[in-house]
């Protein structure tokens, strides 16, 4: 069976730097500690989360703008571009929600540890 090639990390980081960094942190946190990151250091985990949230907000705003333009009959906005933007916004929001769930689960696990 043929394997689907993965999108290079550099391409994903250029499109959505905050989400790419958050995905990298969730997938391979040990590589970040070892300095295996291709993305520039952001300083703190809170900065990464803020970047991720802003990236999701931008994707949702772009999708909303394309939806409105398409509904108003703008000839330069196609259905394909609108649907792609909507799916990107949806996927980025789902990824952010999963990141939140993992952070909460880790917090709960730490809080339930015996002292």
Secondary structure, 3 states (H helix, E strand, C coil): CCCCCCCCHHHHHHHCHHHHHHHHHHHCHHHHHCCCCCCCCCCCHHHHHHHHHHHHHHHHHHHHHHHHHHHCCCCCCCHHHHHHHHHHHHHHHHHHHHHHHHHHHHHHHHHCCCC
